[in-house]
Amino acid sequence: MSKKRQFSVFIRLVVISTMTKLADILISAKTTLPWIMTSMGAPSWMISLLVPIRESGSLIPQLPLKRRIQHFVRRERVWRLGVLVQALAILAMVPSVALLGSFGAGLSMLILLLILSLGRAICSLTMKDMEGVLIEKGRRGKLVGIASGLSGLLSLISAGVLILGKSQFEQAWLLIIIASASVLFLATLPLSLALRARVTSDQKHPSQSFLTTLRSDKALMHLIISRCLLLHSALIAPFFVSITTGQDGSFHLPYFIAASALAAFLSSYVWGSWSDKSAVLTIRIASAICVLASSAFYCFFDIGSLWLNVGLFFLLSVGYAGVRTARKTYLLDIASGDTRTEYVATANTIVGYVLLAFGGVYAVIYPMIDHHIIALMSVFLLLGLGQSYWLKKEK
């Protein structure tokens, strides 16, 4: 591939990744969707299921999907299918919000979110293959970093526009946010037409069972336990939005989108640099930040201060970004080659099922314990911080 062609492919993938990341932020299960649910008056248990469905729906199907995708040499075609699934699922949310009652709209959005997550799983698997084939080693991290920075910046601009216009047309703004996410996904399709990612799968090495993989490396087992406990850095986020919205019913969504985007924009590079030096230490620092943010929210949310709640949500988002970056880096450090692929598949599948279990439990108990669910999740985050001390240091 010529240098000119390499540059063109790199720019296309940067634009595609930026647009899909921006769409993910606009339709986030941690900010936008819980606000929609709360404002519509949907049952509280539905809010508890948003993050588990979003994440589990994209993690659990990866093993069976991977086996099917291996039969397709042209991975960019499968990726387009995943994009189309996501775009149509998001677009279908517009009439659901506009026409259905609170329970019907909430239930339909959960179903559409599950479909959206399936599309995300397809795109996640195929985009990794596309980047591996089309982008040379040493430039892949730069691609992710540039796309994350640009999407964060654009999210901040979008949130600023929403804040300026939040006093008017709240329902219209809501529909615009949803429709914009769908349009962003659809707009990536023509950009991908010039991409050609041919992948020949090596099926000589059969996959091991979960138990065999776990028994082979205790470091992986401890990482999965830590990751399952620290899932609460994502699970707790919708309750920040829901509880704050429930205090006065105002249109606070843009502030939470801005806080989430700013956290990712400012902290991603720092967390990445620290993780390269010591992923274990980074996990501990990021976990401590999450514990601090969630505990402070539980103690002070009843003050009713929007800026305090949004500030603590920003702090939580910074911690979440650190946990996510560091655990990915740690997994890369403790495995290599085919073993790494096996570890990723095992960890994602187990975490997906644990997420569903947590979501089911919280959906049942949230209506009974109300805001005290924040305290319960903070305890799990503290346990996750403690469990991180069982992780072996990197070499």
C-alpha positions in Angstrom: 0.0 0.0 0.0 1.4 3.4 -1.0 2.0 6.1 1.6 -0.7 8.2 0.0 -3.1 5.3 0.2 -2.1 4.6 3.8 -2.7 8.3 4.8 -6.1 8.2 3.1 -7.2 5.0 4.9 -5.9 6.4 8.2 -8.0 9.6 7.8 -11.1 7.7 6.8 -10.8 5.5 9.9 -10.2 8.5 12.1 -13.4 10.2 10.8 -15.4 6.9 11.0 -14.2 6.2 14.6 -14.8 9.8 15.6 -18.4 9.7 14.3 -19.3 6.4 15.9 -17.8 7.5 19.3 -19.7 10.7 19.1 -22.9 8.8 18.4 -22.2 6.5 21.3 -21.9 9.5 23.6 -25.1 11.1 22.4 -27.1 7.9 23.0 -25.2 6.8 26.1 -26.9 4.4 28.5 -25.2 6.4 31.3 -26.5 9.8 30.5 -29.0 10.3 27.7 -31.1 7.1 28.1 -31.6 7.4 31.9 -32.6 11.0 31.5 -35.2 10.0 28.8 -36.5 7.2 31.0 -36.8 9.5 34.0 -38.5 12.3 32.1 -41.0 9.9 30.6 -41.9 8.5 34.0 -40.7 5.0 33.1 -40.5 2.5 36.0 -37.3 2.8 38.0 -36.3 -0.9 37.4 -35.9 -0.1 33.7 -33.2 2.4 34.5 -31.3 -0.3 36.4 -31.2 -2.4 33.2 -29.8 0.2 30.8 -26.1 -0.3 31.4 -26.3 -4.1 31.8 -28.3 -4.5 28.5 -26.0 -2.1 26.7 -22.8 -3.7 27.8 -23.9 -7.4 28.1 -25.6 -7.2 24.8 -22.3 -6.4 23.1 -20.1 -8.7 25.2 -22.0 -12.0 25.5 -22.6 -12.5 21.7 -18.9 -12.0 20.8 -17.9 -15.7 21.0 -20.7 -17.1 18.7 -20.5 -14.0 16.4 -16.7 -14.4 16.1 -17.1 -18.0 14.8 -19.6 -16.8 12.1 -17.7 -13.7 11.2 -14.6 -15.8 10.5 -16.3 -17.2 7.4 -16.3 -13.7 5.8 -13.0 -12.6 4.3 -14.2 -9.1 3.6 -14.7 -7.8 7.2 -15.7 -4.3 6.2 -19.0 -5.7 4.7 -19.9 -7.3 8.0 -19.0 -4.0 9.8 -21.4 -2.1 7.6 -24.2 -4.5 8.7 -23.4 -3.8 12.3 -23.5 0.0 11.7 -26.8 -0.4 9.9 -28.3 -2.4 12.8 -27.3 0.3 15.3 -28.5 3.2 13.1 -32.0 1.6 12.6 -32.3 0.7 16.3 -31.6 4.3 17.3 -33.9 5.7 14.7 -36.8 3.5 15.9 -36.4 5.1 19.3 -37.8 8.4 18.0 -41.4 7.2 17.4 -41.2 5.2 20.6 -40.4 8.3 22.7 -42.9 10.5 20.7 -45.9 8.2 20.5 -45.9 5.6 23.3 -46.8 5.9 27.0 -44.2 5.8 29.7 -44.2 2.0 30.2 -44.5 1.1 26.5 -41.8 3.6 25.5 -39.5 2.4 28.3 -39.9 -1.3 27.3 -39.5 -0.6 23.6 -36.3 1.3 24.3 -34.8 -1.6 26.3 -35.6 -3.9 23.4 -34.1 -1.5 20.9 -31.1 -1.0 23.1 -30.5 -4.8 23.0 -30.7 -4.8 19.2 -28.3 -1.8 19.2 -25.9 -3.7 21.4 -25.9 -6.6 19.0 -24.9 -4.2 16.2 -22.2 -2.9 18.5 -20.8 -6.4 19.1 -20.5 -6.9 15.3 -18.8 -3.6 14.8 -16.4 -4.2 17.7 -15.2 -7.5 16.4 -14.9 -6.4 12.7 -13.3 -3.0 13.4 -10.5 -4.6 15.3 -9.8 -6.8 12.2 -10.1 -3.8 9.9 -7.6 -1.7 12.0 -5.2 -4.6 12.2 -5.2 -5.1 8.4 -5.3 -1.5 7.3 -3.3 0.4 9.9 0.3 -0.6 10.6 1.6 -1.3 14.1 2.7 1.8 15.9 -0.2 4.0 14.5 -3.2 2.1 15.9 -3.0 3.8 19.3 -2.7 7.2 17.6 -5.8 6.5 15.7 -7.8 5.7 18.8 -6.4 8.7 20.7 -7.2 11.1 17.9 -10.7 9.8 17.5 -11.3 9.9 21.2 -10.1 13.4 21.5 -12.1 14.7 18.5 -15.3 12.9 19.6 -14.9 14.4 23.1 -14.4 17.9 21.7 -17.4 17.6 19.4 -19.5 16.2 22.3 -18.6 19.3 24.4 -19.7 21.6 21.5 -22.9 19.6 21.2 -23.6 19.9 24.9 -22.9 23.6 24.8 -25.5 24.1 22.1 -28.0 22.1 24.1 -27.2 24.1 27.3 -27.8 27.4 25.4 -31.1 26.2 24.0 -32.3 24.1 27.0 -35.0 26.6 28.0 -36.9 25.9 24.8 -38.2 22.8 23.0 -37.1 20.2 25.4 -39.0 17.4 23.6 -37.6 18.6 20.3 -34.0 18.6 21.6 -34.5 15.1 22.8 -35.6 13.8 19.4 -32.8 15.7 17.8 -30.2 14.0 20.0 -31.6 10.6 19.2 -31.9 11.3 15.4 -28.4 12.8 15.3 -26.9 9.6 16.7 -28.6 7.6 14.0 -27.5 10.0 11.2 -23.9 9.8 12.5 -23.9 6.0 12.1 -25.4 6.2 8.7 -22.9 8.8 7.5 -20.0 6.4 8.1 -21.3 3.9 5.5 -20.3 5.9 2.4 -17.0 6.7 4.0 -16.3 3.0 4.4 -16.9 2.1 0.7 -13.2 2.7 -0.2 -11.9 0.4 2.5 -10.9 -3.2 1.7 -10.1 -5.4 4.7 -9.4 -9.0 3.8 -8.8 -11.3 6.7 -8.0 -15.0 6.5 -8.8 -16.8 9.7 -6.6 -19.4 11.3 -8.8 -22.1 12.7 -6.1 -24.7 13.5 -6.2 -23.9 17.2 -9.6 -24.7 18.8 -10.8 -22.5 21.6 -10.4 -23.7 25.2 -13.3 -23.8 27.7 -13.7 -21.0 30.2 -12.6 -23.1 33.1 -9.4 -24.3 31.3 -8.5 -20.7 30.4 -9.1 -19.5 34.0 -7.1 -22.3 35.6 -4.2 -21.6 33.3 -3.5 -18.2 34.7 -4.5 -16.9 38.2 -3.7 -13.3 37.0 -6.6 -13.5 34.6 -8.9 -14.8 37.3 -8.0 -12.0 39.6 -8.4 -9.4 36.8 -11.9 -10.7 36.0 -12.9 -10.6 39.6 -11.7 -7.0 39.9 -13.3 -6.1 36.6 -16.7 -7.5 37.8 -16.6 -5.5 41.0 -15.4 -2.3 39.2 -18.3 -2.6 36.7 -20.1 -0.5 39.3 -18.2 2.5 38.0 -20.5 2.2 34.9 -23.5 0.7 36.6 -23.8 3.6 39.1 -23.6 6.4 36.5 -27.3 6.3 35.4 -28.4 6.9 39.0 -26.5 10.1 39.2 -28.5 11.4 36.2 -31.8 9.9 37.4 -31.6 11.1 41.0 -30.6 14.6 39.9 -33.4 14.8 37.3 -35.9 13.5 39.8 -35.1 16.4 42.2 -36.6 19.1 40.1 -37.5 17.6 36.7 -35.4 20.1 34.8 -33.5 19.5 31.5 -30.1 18.8 33.0 -29.0 16.2 30.4 -26.6 18.5 28.5 -24.5 19.1 31.7 -24.0 15.4 32.2 -23.1 14.9 28.5 -20.6 17.7 28.8 -19.1 16.3 32.1 -18.7 12.8 30.5 -17.2 14.2 27.3 -14.8 16.6 29.2 -13.7 13.7 31.5 -12.8 11.5 28.6 -11.2 14.4 26.7 -9.0 15.5 29.6 -8.1 12.2 31.2 -7.7 9.7 28.3 -4.1 10.6 27.5 -3.0 10.8 31.1 -4.6 7.4 32.0 -3.0 5.9 28.9 0.5 7.1 29.8 0.2 6.0 33.4 -1.1 2.6 32.3 1.9 2.1 30.1 4.1 2.6 33.2 2.0 0.6 35.7 -1.6 -0.6 34.8 -2.0 -2.1 38.3 -1.3 1.2 40.0 -3.5 3.0 37.6 -6.4 0.7 38.3 -6.0 1.4 42.1 -5.9 5.2 41.6 -8.9 5.2 39.2 -10.8 2.9 41.5 -10.2 5.2 44.5 -11.5 8.2 42.5 -14.7 6.2 41.7 -15.2 5.3 45.4 -14.6 9.0 46.4 -17.1 10.3 43.8 -19.9 7.8 44.6 -19.5 8.1 48.3 -19.6 11.9 48.1 -22.7 11.8 45.9 -24.5 9.5 48.4 -23.6 11.9 51.3 -24.4 15.2 49.6 -26.9 14.6 46.7 -29.9 15.7 48.9 -28.4 19.2 49.0 -30.0 19.5 45.6 -27.0 21.3 44.0 -26.8 20.7 40.2 -23.2 21.8 40.0 -22.1 19.5 42.9 -23.9 16.5 41.3 -22.5 17.2 37.8 -19.0 17.8 39.3 -19.1 14.4 41.1 -20.4 12.8 37.9 -17.3 14.3 36.1 -15.1 12.8 38.8 -16.8 9.4 38.4 -16.3 9.6 34.7 -12.6 10.4 35.1 -12.3 7.3 37.3 -14.3 5.1 35.0 -12.0 6.1 32.0 -9.0 5.2 34.1 -10.3 1.8 35.1 -11.3 1.0 31.6 -7.9 2.0 30.1 -5.8 0.3 32.7 -7.6 -3.0 32.7 -7.3 -3.2 28.9 -3.6 -2.4 29.2 -3.1 -4.9 32.0 -4.7 -7.7 29.9 -2.3 -6.9 27.0 0.6 -7.1 29.5 -0.2 -10.5 30.9 -0.9 -12.3 27.6 0.3 -12.4 24.0 -0.7 -13.8 20.6 -3.4 -16.4 20.6 -3.5 -16.5 24.4 -4.5 -12.8 24.4 -7.4 -13.5 22.1 -8.6 -16.4 24.3 -8.3 -14.2 27.4 -10.3 -11.3 25.9 -13.1 -13.7 24.8 -13.2 -15.4 28.2 -13.2 -12.2 30.2 -15.8 -10.4 28.0 -18.2 -13.4 28.1 -17.9 -13.8 31.9 -18.2 -10.1 32.6 -21.3 -10.0 30.2 -23.2 -12.6 32.3 -22.2 -10.9 35.6 -23.4 -7.6 34.3 -26.8 -9.1 33.5 -27.0 -10.7 36.9 -26.2 -7.3 38.6 -28.7 -5.6 36.4 -31.4 -8.1 37.3 -30.8 -7.8 41.0 -30.7 -4.0 41.0 -33.9 -3.8 38.9 -35.6 -5.7 41.7 -34.2 -3.9 44.7 -34.0 -0.3 43.4 -37.7 0.4 43.9 -37.3 -0.8 47.4 -34.1 0.9 48.5 -34.3 4.0 46.3 -31.2 6.2 46.5 -29.5 3.8 49.0 -28.5 1.8 45.9 -25.7 4.4 45.6 -24.3 3.2 49.0 -24.5 -0.4 48.0 -22.7 0.2 44.7 -20.0 2.2 46.5 -19.3 -0.8 48.7 -18.7 -2.9 45.6 -16.4 -0.3 44.2 -14.5 -0.3 47.5 -14.2 -4.1 47.3 -13.0 -3.7 43.7 -10.3 -1.4 44.9 -9.3 -4.0 47.6 -9.3 -6.8 45.0 -6.9 -4.8 42.8 -4.2 -5.5 45.4 -4.4 -9.2 44.4 -3.3 -8.3 40.8 0.3 -9.3 40.2 2.6 -6.5 39.1 3.5 -6.3 35.4 6.9 -7.4 34.3 
